[in-house]
Amino acid sequence: MATAATKVTQDNPTFTGNQSMTAGKDVVESTLRTVDESTKGAAGVSLFHILTLASIGGSLALFFAGKKSAAIFVGLWPPTFQALKAVADTNKENRK
């Protein structure tokens, strides 16, 4: 039984695995960028900043509710959101 990846490589002899990863990455980045820009237009604030503030608030709420392990877990999310924002902005500037 041929998998989807096998079928793609059979149909396109010049296909490499890196092309698949790059194409998928571009789709995800462009989708995130589009959602972020529409959020900026509607709310005036980046989606990534909203997610950062929400995770900080959620972490505080969990901490005060006595769920310290969950609070620490959620408290680790803000740097990830800010890193995603930096990558999306950097890649957007590089494409211009």
Secondary structure, 3 states (H helix, E strand, C coil): CCCHHHHHHHHCCCCCHHHHHHHHHHHHHHHHHHHHHHHHHHHCCCHHHHHHHHHHHHHHHHHHCCCHHHHHHHHCHHHHHHHHHHHHHHHHHHHC
